[in-house]
């Protein structure tokens, strides 16, 4: 049960970081000149976060045998 709580806490941290990435990317786009290398890195990090979030969420869902 302790591992589940740790996963839930990590999941929440990752969701917050993912939302923060939206804000950072938007601010970067709104302030010229746009640093496209940094923008690509941020977008890639956001995709990695999304994949990690999905993985943890699937780990937290109990297996149901139909």
Gaussian input, Z-matrix of N, CA and C with variables (Angstrom, degrees):
# hf/3-21g

backbone

0 1
 N
 C     1     B1
 C     2     B2     1     A1
 N     3     B3     2     A2     1     D1
 C     4     B4     3     A3     2     D2
 C     5     B5     4     A4     3     D3
 N     6     B6     5     A5     4     D4
 C     7     B7     6     A6     5     D5
 C     8     B8     7     A7     6     D6
 N     9     B9     8     A8     7     D7
 C    10    B10     9     A9     8     D8
 C    11    B11    10    A10     9     D9
 N    12    B12    11    A11    10    D10
 C    13    B13    12    A12    11    D11
 C    14    B14    13    A13    12    D12
 N    15    B15    14    A14    13    D13
 C    16    B16    15    A15    14    D14
 C    17    B17    16    A16    15    D15
 N    18    B18    17    A17    16    D16
 C    19    B19    18    A18    17    D17
 C    20    B20    19    A19    18    D18
 N    21    B21    20    A20    19    D19
 C    22    B22    21    A21    20    D20
 C    23    B23    22    A22    21    D21
 N    24    B24    23    A23    22    D22
 C    25    B25    24    A24    23    D23
 C    26    B26    25    A25    24    D24
 N    27    B27    26    A26    25    D25
 C    28    B28    27    A27    26    D26
 C    29    B29    28    A28    27    D27
 N    30    B30    29    A29    28    D28
 C    31    B31    30    A30    29    D29
 C    32    B32    31    A31    30    D30
 N    33    B33    32    A32    31    D31
 C    34    B34    33    A33    32    D32
 C    35    B35    34    A34    33    D33
 N    36    B36    35    A35    34    D34
 C    37    B37    36    A36    35    D35
 C    38    B38    37    A37    36    D36
 N    39    B39    38    A38    37    D37
 C    40    B40    39    A39    38    D38
 C    41    B41    40    A40    39    D39
 N    42    B42    41    A41    40    D40
 C    43    B43    42    A42    41    D41
 C    44    B44    43    A43    42    D42
 N    45    B45    44    A44    43    D43
 C    46    B46    45    A45    44    D44
 C    47    B47    46    A46    45    D45
 N    48    B48    47    A47    46    D46
 C    49    B49    48    A48    47    D47
 C    50    B50    49    A49    48    D48
 N    51    B51    50    A50    49    D49
 C    52    B52    51    A51    50    D50
 C    53    B53    52    A52    51    D51
 N    54    B54    53    A53    52    D52
 C    55    B55    54    A54    53    D53
 C    56    B56    55    A55    54    D54
 N    57    B57    56    A56    55    D55
 C    58    B58    57    A57    56    D56
 C    59    B59    58    A58    57    D57
 N    60    B60    59    A59    58    D58
 C    61    B61    60    A60    59    D59
 C    62    B62    61    A61    60    D60
 N    63    B63    62    A62    61    D61
 C    64    B64    63    A63    62    D62
 C    65    B65    64    A64    63    D63
 N    66    B66    65    A65    64    D64
 C    67    B67    66    A66    65    D65
 C    68    B68    67    A67    66    D66
 N    69    B69    68    A68    67    D67
 C    70    B70    69    A69    68    D68
 C    71    B71    70    A70    69    D69
 N    72    B72    71    A71    70    D70
 C    73    B73    72    A72    71    D71
 C    74    B74    73    A73    72    D72
 N    75    B75    74    A74    73    D73
 C    76    B76    75    A75    74    D74
 C    77    B77    76    A76    75    D75
 N    78    B78    77    A77    76    D76
 C    79    B79    78    A78    77    D77
 C    80    B80    79    A79    78    D78
 N    81    B81    80    A80    79    D79
 C    82    B82    81    A81    80    D80
 C    83    B83    82    A82    81    D81
 N    84    B84    83    A83    82    D82
 C    85    B85    84    A84    83    D83
 C    86    B86    85    A85    84    D84
 N    87    B87    86    A86    85    D85
 C    88    B88    87    A87    86    D86
 C    89    B89    88    A88    87    D87
 N    90    B90    89    A89    88    D88
 C    91    B91    90    A90    89    D89
 C    92    B92    91    A91    90    D90
 N    93    B93    92    A92    91    D91
 C    94    B94    93    A93    92    D92
 C    95    B95    94    A94    93    D93
 N    96    B96    95    A95    94    D94
 C    97    B97    96    A96    95    D95
 C    98    B98    97    A97    96    D96
 N    99    B99    98    A98    97    D97
 C   100   B100    99    A99    98    D98
 C   101   B101   100   A100    99    D99
 N   102   B102   101   A101   100   D100
 C   103   B103   102   A102   101   D101
 C   104   B104   103   A103   102   D102
 N   105   B105   104   A104   103   D103
 C   106   B106   105   A105   104   D104
 C   107   B107   106   A106   105   D105
 N   108   B108   107   A107   106   D106
 C   109   B109   108   A108   107   D107
 C   110   B110   109   A109   108   D108
 N   111   B111   110   A110   109   D109
 C   112   B112   111   A111   110   D110
 C   113   B113   112   A112   111   D111
 N   114   B114   113   A113   112   D112
 C   115   B115   114   A114   113   D113
 C   116   B116   115   A115   114   D114
 N   117   B117   116   A116   115   D115
 C   118   B118   117   A117   116   D116
 C   119   B119   118   A118   117   D117
 N   120   B120   119   A119   118   D118
 C   121   B121   120   A120   119   D119
 C   122   B122   121   A121   120   D120
 N   123   B123   122   A122   121   D121
 C   124   B124   123   A123   122   D122
 C   125   B125   124   A124   123   D123
 N   126   B126   125   A125   124   D124
 C   127   B127   126   A126   125   D125
 C   128   B128   127   A127   126   D126
 N   129   B129   128   A128   127   D127
 C   130   B130   129   A129   128   D128
 C   131   B131   130   A130   129   D129
 N   132   B132   131   A131   130   D130
 C   133   B133   132   A132   131   D131
 C   134   B134   133   A133   132   D132
 N   135   B135   134   A134   133   D133
 C   136   B136   135   A135   134   D134
 C   137   B137   136   A136   135   D135
 N   138   B138   137   A137   136   D136
 C   139   B139   138   A138   137   D137
 C   140   B140   139   A139   138   D138
 N   141   B141   140   A140   139   D139
 C   142   B142   141   A141   140   D140
 C   143   B143   142   A142   141   D141
 N   144   B144   143   A143   142   D142
 C   145   B145   144   A144   143   D143
 C   146   B146   145   A145   144   D144
 N   147   B147   146   A146   145   D145
 C   148   B148   147   A147   146   D146
 C   149   B149   148   A148   147   D147
 N   150   B150   149   A149   148   D148
 C   151   B151   150   A150   149   D149
 C   152   B152   151   A151   150   D150
 N   153   B153   152   A152   151   D151
 C   154   B154   153   A153   152   D152
 C   155   B155   154   A154   153   D153
 N   156   B156   155   A155   154   D154
 C   157   B157   156   A156   155   D155
 C   158   B158   157   A157   156   D156
 N   159   B159   158   A158   157   D157
 C   160   B160   159   A159   158   D158
 C   161   B161   160   A160   159   D159
 N   162   B162   161   A161   160   D160
 C   163   B163   162   A162   161   D161
 C   164   B164   163   A163   162   D162
 N   165   B165   164   A164   163   D163
 C   166   B166   165   A165   164   D164
 C   167   B167   166   A166   165   D165
 N   168   B168   167   A167   166   D166
 C   169   B169   168   A168   167   D167
 C   170   B170   169   A169   168   D168
 N   171   B171   170   A170   169   D169
 C   172   B172   171   A171   170   D170
 C   173   B173   172   A172   171   D171
 N   174   B174   173   A173   172   D172
 C   175   B175   174   A174   173   D173
 C   176   B176   175   A175   174   D174
 N   177   B177   176   A176   175   D175
 C   178   B178   177   A177   176   D176
 C   179   B179   178   A178   177   D177
 N   180   B180   179   A179   178   D178
 C   181   B181   180   A180   179   D179
 C   182   B182   181   A181   180   D180
 N   183   B183   182   A182   181   D181
 C   184   B184   183   A183   182   D182
 C   185   B185   184   A184   183   D183
 N   186   B186   185   A185   184   D184
 C   187   B187   186   A186   185   D185
 C   188   B188   187   A187   186   D186
 N   189   B189   188   A188   187   D187
 C   190   B190   189   A189   188   D188
 C   191   B191   190   A190   189   D189
 N   192   B192   191   A191   190   D190
 C   193   B193   192   A192   191   D191
 C   194   B194   193   A193   192   D192
 N   195   B195   194   A194   193   D193
 C   196   B196   195   A195   194   D194
 C   197   B197   196   A196   195   D195

   B1=1.4547
   B2=1.5312
   B3=1.3173
   B4=1.4601
   B5=1.5255
   B6=1.3279
   B7=1.4678
   B8=1.5239
   B9=1.3160
   B10=1.4679
   B11=1.5209
   B12=1.3128
   B13=1.4608
   B14=1.5280
   B15=1.3267
   B16=1.4631
   B17=1.5259
   B18=1.3288
   B19=1.4632
   B20=1.5270
   B21=1.3323
   B22=1.4664
   B23=1.5266
   B24=1.3233
   B25=1.4653
   B26=1.5245
   B27=1.3246
   B28=1.4691
   B29=1.5168
   B30=1.3357
   B31=1.4575
   B32=1.5264
   B33=1.3066
   B34=1.4688
   B35=1.5291
   B36=1.3274
   B37=1.4697
   B38=1.5258
   B39=1.3131
   B40=1.4596
   B41=1.5283
   B42=1.3207
   B43=1.4694
   B44=1.5237
   B45=1.3221
   B46=1.4681
   B47=1.5254
   B48=1.3250
   B49=1.4651
   B50=1.5333
   B51=1.3284
   B52=1.4714
   B53=1.5285
   B54=1.3347
   B55=1.4732
   B56=1.5254
   B57=1.3218
   B58=1.4677
   B59=1.5219
   B60=1.3228
   B61=1.4596
   B62=1.5266
   B63=1.3375
   B64=1.4677
   B65=1.5214
   B66=1.3210
   B67=1.4584
   B68=1.5256
   B69=1.3158
   B70=1.4645
   B71=1.5242
   B72=1.3222
   B73=1.4678
   B74=1.5274
   B75=1.3125
   B76=1.4682
   B77=1.5278
   B78=1.3331
   B79=1.4687
   B80=1.5242
   B81=1.3134
   B82=1.4597
   B83=1.5233
   B84=1.3166
   B85=1.4619
   B86=1.5250
   B87=1.3302
   B88=1.4666
   B89=1.5260
   B90=1.3199
   B91=1.4645
   B92=1.5261
   B93=1.3334
   B94=1.4682
   B95=1.5221
   B96=1.2773
   B97=1.4597
   B98=1.5316
   B99=1.3139
   B100=1.4589
   B101=1.5298
   B102=1.3157
   B103=1.4667
   B104=1.5305
   B105=1.3239
   B106=1.4629
   B107=1.5283
   B108=1.3178
   B109=1.4671
   B110=1.5224
   B111=1.3186
   B112=1.4700
   B113=1.5267
   B114=1.3187
   B115=1.4580
   B116=1.5311
   B117=1.3240
   B118=1.4615
   B119=1.5254
   B120=1.3263
   B121=1.4710
   B122=1.5255
   B123=1.3166
   B124=1.4646
   B125=1.5204
   B126=1.3143
   B127=1.4614
   B128=1.5277
   B129=1.3254
   B130=1.4616
   B131=1.5286
   B132=1.3278
   B133=1.4718
   B134=1.5268
   B135=1.3268
   B136=1.4609
   B137=1.5313
   B138=1.3372
   B139=1.4622
   B140=1.5291
   B141=1.3206
   B142=1.4615
   B143=1.5261
   B144=1.3217
   B145=1.4658
   B146=1.5223
   B147=1.3356
   B148=1.4613
   B149=1.5241
   B150=1.3232
   B151=1.4640
   B152=1.5305
   B153=1.3147
   B154=1.4643
   B155=1.5210
   B156=1.3162
   B157=1.4665
   B158=1.5242
   B159=1.3180
   B160=1.4657
   B161=1.5259
   B162=1.3225
   B163=1.4645
   B164=1.5236
   B165=1.3195
   B166=1.4641
   B167=1.5209
   B168=1.3306
   B169=1.4607
   B170=1.5248
   B171=1.3274
   B172=1.4633
   B173=1.5268
   B174=1.3237
   B175=1.4618
   B176=1.5271
   B177=1.3135
   B178=1.4648
   B179=1.5243
   B180=1.3247
   B181=1.4639
   B182=1.5135
   B183=1.3395
   B184=1.4619
   B185=1.5340
   B186=1.3246
   B187=1.4654
   B188=1.5120
   B189=1.3257
   B190=1.4592
   B191=1.5191
   B192=1.2962
   B193=1.4522
   B194=1.5141
   B195=1.3327
   B196=1.4611
   B197=1.5116
   A1=111.10
   A2=115.62
   A3=120.58
   A4=110.55
   A5=115.74
   A6=120.20
   A7=110.88
   A8=116.56
   A9=120.34
   A10=110.97
   A11=116.57
   A12=120.50
   A13=110.78
   A14=116.16
   A15=120.23
   A16=110.44
   A17=116.62
   A18=120.23
   A19=111.19
   A20=116.14
   A21=120.06
   A22=110.80
   A23=117.09
   A24=120.83
   A25=110.05
   A26=117.08
   A27=120.87
   A28=110.45
   A29=116.37
   A30=121.45
   A31=110.67
   A32=116.35
   A33=120.31
   A34=110.96
   A35=116.93
   A36=120.55
   A37=110.81
   A38=116.45
   A39=121.09
   A40=111.44
   A41=116.99
   A42=120.25
   A43=110.72
   A44=116.19
   A45=120.38
   A46=109.83
   A47=116.72
   A48=120.39
   A49=110.36
   A50=116.77
   A51=121.38
   A52=110.27
   A53=116.84
   A54=120.58
   A55=110.91
   A56=116.37
   A57=120.46
   A58=111.41
   A59=116.39
   A60=120.53
   A61=110.55
   A62=116.92
   A63=120.25
   A64=110.76
   A65=116.05
   A66=121.33
   A67=110.59
   A68=116.56
   A69=120.93
   A70=110.59
   A71=116.86
   A72=120.68
   A73=110.07
   A74=116.84
   A75=120.69
   A76=111.02
   A77=116.92
   A78=120.69
   A79=110.86
   A80=116.47
   A81=120.42
   A82=111.15
   A83=115.96
   A84=120.27
   A85=112.39
   A86=116.61
   A87=121.03
   A88=113.67
   A89=117.96
   A90=120.25
   A91=110.64
   A92=115.95
   A93=119.13
   A94=110.34
   A95=120.80
   A96=125.71
   A97=110.50
   A98=116.22
   A99=121.44
   A100=109.32
   A101=115.04
   A102=121.77
   A103=107.30
   A104=115.93
   A105=120.57
   A106=112.87
   A107=117.12
   A108=119.63
   A109=109.43
   A110=116.00
   A111=120.29
   A112=110.42
   A113=116.59
   A114=121.51
   A115=110.70
   A116=116.92
   A117=120.89
   A118=111.57
   A119=116.44
   A120=119.86
   A121=111.06
   A122=116.11
   A123=120.02
   A124=111.20
   A125=116.58
   A126=120.10
   A127=111.27
   A128=116.58
   A129=120.30
   A130=109.93
   A131=116.60
   A132=120.68
   A133=110.36
   A134=116.41
   A135=120.99
   A136=110.51
   A137=117.24
   A138=120.62
   A139=111.24
   A140=116.78
   A141=120.34
   A142=109.99
   A143=116.07
   A144=120.43
   A145=110.86
   A146=116.57
   A147=120.49
   A148=110.79
   A149=116.66
   A150=120.49
   A151=111.62
   A152=116.42
   A153=120.76
   A154=111.10
   A155=116.29
   A156=121.04
   A157=109.48
   A158=117.30
   A159=121.31
   A160=110.90
   A161=116.83
   A162=120.80
   A163=110.86
   A164=117.18
   A165=120.58
   A166=110.31
   A167=117.24
   A168=119.51
   A169=110.89
   A170=117.67
   A171=119.59
   A172=111.19
   A173=117.26
   A174=120.34
   A175=111.46
   A176=116.62
   A177=120.96
   A178=112.56
   A179=117.14
   A180=120.66
   A181=107.72
   A182=116.83
   A183=118.85
   A184=111.11
   A185=115.10
   A186=120.31
   A187=109.08
   A188=116.06
   A189=121.93
   A190=107.66
   A191=115.38
   A192=119.80
   A193=107.67
   A194=115.50
   A195=120.05
   A196=110.59
   D1=-30.55
   D2=179.71
   D3=-64.05
   D4=-39.99
   D5=178.36
   D6=-63.12
   D7=-38.17
   D8=179.63
   D9=-64.00
   D10=-40.04
   D11=178.48
   D12=-66.11
   D13=-39.37
   D14=177.58
   D15=-64.40
   D16=-41.33
   D17=178.03
   D18=-62.97
   D19=-42.19
   D20=179.62
   D21=-63.96
   D22=-40.35
   D23=179.04
   D24=-66.29
   D25=-43.75
   D26=178.91
   D27=-64.14
   D28=-39.41
   D29=178.73
   D30=-60.32
   D31=-44.87
   D32=179.71
   D33=-63.75
   D34=-41.82
   D35=177.58
   D36=-60.78
   D37=-42.25
   D38=-179.01
   D39=-67.31
   D40=-38.25
   D41=177.86
   D42=-64.37
   D43=-40.25
   D44=178.05
   D45=-64.61
   D46=-44.56
   D47=179.34
   D48=-62.37
   D49=-38.94
   D50=179.44
   D51=-62.74
   D52=-44.03
   D53=177.75
   D54=-64.96
   D55=-39.65
   D56=178.05
   D57=-62.50
   D58=-35.46
   D59=178.55
   D60=-61.43
   D61=-37.56
   D62=176.69
   D63=-57.51
   D64=-45.73
   D65=-178.78
   D66=-64.90
   D67=-45.11
   D68=-179.14
   D69=-62.95
   D70=-44.27
   D71=-179.98
   D72=-63.53
   D73=-43.21
   D74=179.19
   D75=-61.88
   D76=-43.21
   D77=178.84
   D78=-64.53
   D79=-39.49
   D80=179.14
   D81=-62.91
   D82=-39.99
   D83=179.38
   D84=-70.23
   D85=-28.37
   D86=-177.30
   D87=-84.41
   D88=-10.79
   D89=-177.93
   D90=-116.21
   D91=99.05
   D92=178.93
   D93=-71.36
   D94=154.70
   D95=-6.38
   D96=-76.14
   D97=144.29
   D98=-177.24
   D99=-79.73
   D100=128.83
   D101=175.95
   D102=-87.40
   D103=96.10
   D104=-172.98
   D105=-68.73
   D106=-29.24
   D107=177.30
   D108=-66.39
   D109=-46.26
   D110=178.41
   D111=-64.02
   D112=-40.23
   D113=178.95
   D114=-59.79
   D115=-45.73
   D116=179.00
   D117=-63.27
   D118=-40.31
   D119=178.58
   D120=-63.96
   D121=-42.24
   D122=178.62
   D123=-64.04
   D124=-43.10
   D125=179.41
   D126=-64.89
   D127=-38.62
   D128=178.28
   D129=-65.53
   D130=-43.26
   D131=177.89
   D132=-61.22
   D133=-39.12
   D134=179.41
   D135=-63.79
   D136=-40.48
   D137=177.85
   D138=-65.86
   D139=-39.76
   D140=177.40
   D141=-62.66
   D142=-42.13
   D143=177.50
   D144=-61.28
   D145=-44.84
   D146=-179.77
   D147=-59.43
   D148=-44.02
   D149=178.78
   D150=-64.43
   D151=-40.42
   D152=179.17
   D153=-66.81
   D154=-38.75
   D155=177.32
   D156=-61.86
   D157=-46.52
   D158=179.86
   D159=-61.81
   D160=-39.52
   D161=179.91
   D162=-64.27
   D163=-46.59
   D164=-179.62
   D165=-65.89
   D166=-41.00
   D167=178.63
   D168=-60.84
   D169=-39.69
   D170=178.83
   D171=-69.09
   D172=-29.77
   D173=176.78
   D174=-69.79
   D175=-30.02
   D176=-177.37
   D177=-82.88
   D178=-18.26
   D179=179.22
   D180=-82.49
   D181=124.80
   D182=-178.44
   D183=-68.25
   D184=144.62
   D185=176.26
   D186=-70.80
   D187=128.67
   D188=178.91
   D189=-115.51
   D190=120.34
   D191=178.94
   D192=-88.56
   D193=120.06
   D194=-177.91
   D195=-89.44

